Amino acid sequence: MPFIIFCLGAGLYFSLRTRFLQLRYIKTMVKLLFQGKSSASGISSFQAFTLALSGRIGIGNIAGVATAIAFGGPGAIFWMWVIAFLGAGTAYVESSLAQIYKEKIDGNYRGGPAFYILKGLRNKAFATAFAIVTICALGLLLPGVQSNAICDAFLNSFGIDPRISAGVIVILLATIIFGGVKRIARVGEIAVPFMAIGYVLVVAVILALNYQYIPAVFSLIIKSAFGFEAAFSGMVGAAISMGVKRGIFSNEAGQGSGAHAAAACEVPHPAKQGLVQAFSVYIDTWLVCSATAFVILISGTYRVYDGSLDNLIYTGAGMIETVTSFGAVYTQLAVDAAIPGFGSAFVAIALFFFAFTTILSYYFQSETNVYFLFRKEKTAFYMINLLRVAVLFVTYFAAINTMTLAWDMADIGVGMMAWLNLIAIMLLQKVALKVFRDYEEQNKSGIKDPVFRPEKFGIENADAWNDNN
């Protein structure tokens, strides 16, 4: 509960301090997506947006949503919306800080929480701790969770042996990660829009065919969130808990992961990338997660448990009694109910794109933190290649084994990342807010393309900006 309160409180605080930029700047966010180009040192705003979405859109958007409903009831979706709205303010702060304190390493811009903790707070131990936690969580634990979900979905839908699926995943992954950050960004630029748009379009068709049920489902979500729905009246606490936890796992606002992608971008002002990353939270939760939730709830292919799998309190009208598992299978059944013979295969393929690009994003973030820890070029070279081999190994090994322990450890790792990052950005908030006000003032004065100059605010250690200026 303290973690949930901290996340909600931080998001509300940043939203108030920026006068709810997530509402005032929506049009600007969309415009900024397509401004600027990649350079020899940095990727474009759109590439950074898709790279961040690669990490945000994953199994959390399919299995995570279903799990939130299973243990928090339909009301959990409302709290996912809330944490996404407030989290957009948090995402702005962490991403703009990543831009301010980015570095040019091996010819490319790198940055993230470890960098702004070291440069902004001047605390090497704190920064090192975050880097180590991130490498362990995103480089050694979470990739296997994603690959296991892919293999499980392909086994259920197509009967493909997990060893074969895992082998293909590893070959594709090796081809991309050994090509460097630019190749990862290019793959994300193509795959992320394709997978997200394709998934949402199919769901939109299903919702259009069942439009008459949408008001009732929306009402169910709202009533359940506050305990006004009889079947879920005692689940308000569980709805808040699961909604916030699964929301953070999905959109990653406050975790610090999106900040890594933001730092790699070439922009004239940090606030621009902060706004772009705030918008990516909306795409993840309000669009993709909501699409999954509405299809599941309309079809009735879900169960709700109170506390544990031993205490079933509700079974949806469309749920098949022989199904004993939960998670992605709920989504597969939901799409299959609307489009018979199509749902299971479609969700499996969508899950492949979602999870595979998430593994790429995890690797990129882990690589950035390896560069942070090992500054000597030769040492960094060997450690990066060691990381690549380790990621490929855990991706394959975990894909063909049970993942209960890995899920538990991954949740701990992600939680530690969020705690450390939220503390850091609360301590560095003055810098982020000054930069935001500077962006607003330049816009109001008629400057079409605001430019950031750190010396104007006495911001030290913003070396990449001093070099550019």
C-alpha positions, 0 to 999 in steps of 0.5 A, spaced: 500 500 500 505 505 501 508 503 494 501 505 491 500 511 495 507 514 493 505 512 485 498 516 486 501 521 490 507 523 486 503 523 479 498 528 482 503 532 485 507 533 478 500 534 475 498 539 480 505 543 479 505 543 471 497 545 471 495 538 468 500 539 462 497 532 460 490 535 458 493 542 456 498 539 451 495 534 448 495 537 441 502 539 442 504 532 444 501 529 437 505 535 433 511 533 437 511 526 435 513 528 428 517 533 428 525 533 428 529 527 425 534 523 427 542 525 427 549 521 427 548 521 435 541 521 436 534 518 434 528 522 432 522 523 437 518 518 433 523 513 434 524 515 441 516 514 442 516 507 439 522 505 443 519 507 449 512 504 447 516 498 445 517 497 453 510 499 455 506 495 450 507 488 452 504 482 455 501 487 460 496 489 455 493 482 454 495 478 460 496 484 465 489 487 464 486 480 464 489 479 471 487 485 473 480 484 472 481 477 475 483 479 482 480 486 482 474 486 478 472 490 472 473 496 477 481 495 476 480 498 469 478 505 472 484 505 477 488 503 471 486 509 467 487 514 473 494 511 474 495 513 467 492 520 467 496 522 473 502 517 471 503 522 464 505 527 469 510 523 472 513 520 465 514 528 463 518 529 469 523 523 468 523 524 461 525 531 461 530 530 466 533 524 462 534 529 456 537 534 461 542 530 463 544 525 457 551 524 455 554 522 448 557 515 449 560 511 443 557 516 438 550 515 441 546 519 446 545 515 452 541 517 459 536 515 464 535 515 472 542 513 473 545 518 469 540 524 472 541 521 479 549 522 478 549 528 475 543 532 478 544 529 485 551 528 485 550 521 489 554 515 485 552 510 490 544 511 489 546 512 481 550 505 481 544 502 485 539 504 480 543 501 474 545 494 478 537 494 479 535 495 472 540 491 469 538 485 473 530 486 473 530 488 465 536 484 463 536 478 466 529 477 469 523 480 465 525 478 458 524 471 460 517 472 462 515 475 455 518 470 451 515 465 456 508 468 454 510 468 447 511 460 447 505 459 451 501 462 446 504 459 440 503 452 443 496 453 445 494 456 438 498 452 433 501 447 437 508 449 436 514 446 441 516 451 445 523 449 444 522 451 437 519 458 438 524 460 443 529 458 438 526 463 433 525 468 438 533 468 440 535 468 433 531 474 431 533 478 437 540 476 436 540 479 429 537 486 432 541 487 438 548 486 435 546 491 430 546 497 436 541 502 438 540 505 431 537 498 429 533 497 435 530 504 434 528 502 426 525 495 428 521 499 433 519 504 429 516 499 424 513 494 429 510 498 434 505 502 430 504 496 426 502 491 432 498 497 436 494 499 430 493 492 428 490 490 435 486 496 436 483 495 429 481 488 430 478 490 437 474 496 434 471 492 429 469 487 435 466 493 439 462 496 433 459 489 432 457 489 440 456 497 440 450 496 444 453 493 450 459 499 451 455 503 455 453 497 460 460 495 460 463 502 462 457 503 467 460 496 470 467 499 470 465 505 474 460 502 479 465 496 481 471 501 482 467 504 487 463 498 490 457 500 487 456 494 483 453 488 488 457 482 485 464 486 487 462 491 492 467 488 497 473 489 492 474 496 492 481 495 495 483 490 491 480 494 485 485 500 487 491 495 488 490 491 482 489 497 477 495 501 480 500 495 480 498 492 473 497 500 470 504 501 472 507 494 470 504 496 463 505 503 462 511 504 466 510 511 468 515 513 474 519 506 473 524 510 469 524 505 463 521 510 458 527 515 460 532 511 457 528 512 450 527 519 451 535 520 453 537 517 446 533 522 442 535 529 438 531 535 440 532 542 441 529 542 448 528 537 453 521 539 454 519 536 447 521 529 449 518 529 456 511 531 452 512 526 447 513 520 453 507 523 457 503 521 451 506 514 450 502 513 457 496 514 454 497 510 448 499 504 452 493 504 457 487 508 455 488 505 448 491 498 448 489 496 455 482 499 454 481 495 448 483 489 451 478 490 457 472 492 453 473 486 449 473 481 455 468 484 459 463 485 453 464 477 452 464 475 459 470 471 458 473 472 465 472 470 472 473 474 478 477 471 485 477 474 492 484 474 494 486 467 491 485 462 486 481 458 491 476 463 492 472 464 486 466 470 487 464 471 479 464 467 473 462 471 466 456 469 462 461 467 456 466 464 460 468 456 459 467 452 465 473 447 462 478 453 462 482 453 469 487 458 467 487 466 467 491 471 463 492 471 456 487 466 455 481 470 457 483 475 451 484 469 446 477 467 448 474 474 448 476 475 441 474 468 439 467 469 441 466 475 437 470 472 431 470 464 431 476 461 429 480 467 429 481 469 436 486 465 439 491 465 433 490 473 432 492 474 440 498 469 440 501 473 434 499 480 437 502 477 443 508 475 439 509 483 437 508 486 443 512 481 447 518 481 442 519 489 442 518 489 449 524 484 450 528 489 445 526 495 449 529 491 456 535 490 452 536 497 450 535 500 457 540 494 460 545 496 455 544 503 457 546 502 464 552 497 463 555 503 459 553 507 465 557 503 470 563 501 465 566 508 462 572 505 459 571 503 452 574 496 452 571 494 458 564 496 456 565 493 449 566 486 453 560 487 458 555 489 453 557 483 449 556 479 455 550 482 457 547 480 450 549 473 451 546 473 458 539 476 455 539 471 449 540 465 454 535 467 459 530 469 453 531 461 451 531 458 458 525 461 461 521 460 455 521 453 456 520 453 463 515 455 468 515 462 470 512 463 477 519 464 480 521 469 475 514 473 475 515 474 483 522 476 482 521 481 476 515 484 480 520 485 486 525 488 481 520 493 477 518 495 484 525 497 486 526 501 480 520 505 481 521 506 488 528 509 487 526 513 481 520 516 484 525 518 490 530 521 485 525 525 481 522 528 487 528 530 489 530 533 482 523 536 481 525 543 481 530 542 475 524 539 471 519 544 473 524 550 471 525 547 464 518 546 463 516 553 465 522 555 460 519 551 454 512 555 456 515 562 456 518 561 450 512 558 446 508 564 449 513 569 446 512 566 439 518 562 439 516 556 434 522 552 436 524 553 443 531 552 445 534 549 451 540 553 455 542 550 461 547 556 463 540 560 464 538 556 470 545 554 473 544 547 471 551 543 472 553 537 468 548 538 462 554 537 458 551 534 452 547 541 451 553 545 452 557 541 447 551 543 442 550 550 444 
